[in-house]
Amino acid sequence: MITATKMVGIGIASALVLSGCSSATDTVQAVGTVTDQAQTVQIPALDAPTVNLDAGFPAAAPTATDAGDQLGSSTTATTFGLGNTWQIATVLVSVGDSVQVGQPVATLDQTQLDLQVNVARADADVATAQVDLLTAAIGDTYSKAAEVATNRDKVRDAIATLTATQADLKKKKAQLRTTRAELTTQLDQVNAALKNPMLPPQQKAQLTAARTQLLKGIATIDAALTQITQAEPQLSRGLTKARSGLATLTTAAATITDARTQLTGLRDLARIAADTAKLSVDLAKVHRDQAVLTSPVTGVVVTIAHRGDRLAPGATVAEIRPVGASEVTTWLPPQDAAAVCVGNTATITGDWMAPGQSVPARLDWVAATADYPPTSTTTGDVHLLRAVEVQLSSNAELPAGVGVEITINGCPAGSDQNK
């Protein structure tokens, strides 16, 4: 069952639909502005080199205040920028010339940019040389390690020889002492026999000769024992020194191994630095390539800078107005915007045209909501507060920035407006 409230709602909706359809075929009059579609060619943001003003001068001596406080000189280098403006070196087009997209229109002075490329290349060469130097140093560690290993083998052989000699001397010392004891016993026996007064002369002479030989043998053994006794401390000191040298060589081998590890790590970092330096060269070349300024669109040159001009990054070098359809922007009151549809035909009239002359246009876009028009907007309604932005296009070439009168045909009856 349909209630009274629903009946009222249906009646209001029907009235709105009928009122919209009844005015759908009316035209909408408006005043708009031809959009300036010109695109600019600007000075790119390029790195400007700096000069170290302290280069070649000795460090400043410290100064003292009246209070006696010692002040050290600053360690920060004084630098001077060569400027962040760029000079136009050549101008390749004139106002009114037709240009294609990507066509060069002007070039900048590349002196500073060439310097940047050369500096980047020099840095890259230094970084690459560091890799080569570290590689050579790593190779030297292998040579040093081989030399240390050879010396360590020699010291080990010497220690083995000294140890064997020391053991041999101890053995000989024991043997000499045993032999001396035996000779001493024999000497005692000979001395005892010589004390016998009844010895025949011939036997006494033999014992005397034997006694002389025994004394000589004992003296020889004593001399040998003295020599061994003197040699033993020398051998001990030699062994101690050799073992210390072996420990030093072992430490040196470990140090060389550690040094090789450190050098290998440094070489890895140097390779990263070299690769980064190559990227800096590529970046410097990209910046140098940006010194050739090209047109962003196919169109006609509207303005162009002069040769010798110095411009800051972002400054306009040239304006290029693209060829093709002209765009017109207008703002419509909400009730008029509701009466037009995307795709509607329209006509545009300008005060520079002959009486009765107009150019065809097409409605391309209608904003979804009303907004406050910019204060510079040209409209036919003096008291227009909130309006709907509308854009049209025309294949005719219209002068940019001028005001035009627009007649837009309304939506056909029964159409789904602005969808």
Number of C-alpha atoms within 10 A of each C-alpha: 4 6 7 9 9 11 10 11 11 12 12 12 11 12 12 12 12 13 11 18 17 12 15 21 15 16 17 16 15 20 21 24 22 21 20 16 15 17 18 21 20 17 24 16 14 18 13 15 15 12 12 11 11 13 11 7 7 7 11 11 8 10 12 10 8 7 6 8 9 11 11 11 11 10 8 7 11 12 12 11 10 11 11 14 16 22 17 21 18 17 19 13 18 16 14 14 11 16 22 15 13 12 16 16 22 23 21 24 17 19 9 15 23 15 15 22 20 15 16 21 18 14 18 21 15 15 21 19 15 18 22 15 13 19 16 12 17 21 13 14 20 14 12 16 20 13 14 20 16 13 15 20 14 14 20 16 13 16 20 13 13 17 16 12 14 20 13 12 18 15 11 15 19 13 13 18 15 12 15 20 13 14 19 16 13 15 20 14 13 19 15 10 16 17 10 10 8 9 13 9 9 9 12 18 13 12 19 16 13 16 20 13 14 21 15 12 16 21 13 14 19 15 12 15 19 12 12 17 14 11 14 16 12 13 17 14 12 16 20 13 14 20 16 13 16 20 13 14 21 15 13 16 20 13 14 19 17 13 15 21 14 13 18 17 13 16 20 14 13 19 18 15 19 21 15 14 21 19 14 19 21 15 15 23 17 14 20 21 14 18 20 17 22 19 22 18 19 17 21 20 23 18 17 21 20 16 15 14 14 18 18 16 14 12 14 17 21 27 22 26 22 22 16 13 14 20 23 28 21 26 30 26 17 15 11 18 23 18 22 26 23 17 15 17 19 22 18 24 19 17 11 10 10 9 9 6 12 17 16 15 24 21 22 17 16 21 14 12 11 16 14 12 18 8 6 6 14 19 20 15 12 7 7 13 11 15 20 21 21 20 20 28 22 19 14 15 13 19 14 16 13 16 21 21 18 26 18 23 22 22 25 17 13 12 11 9 17 18 8
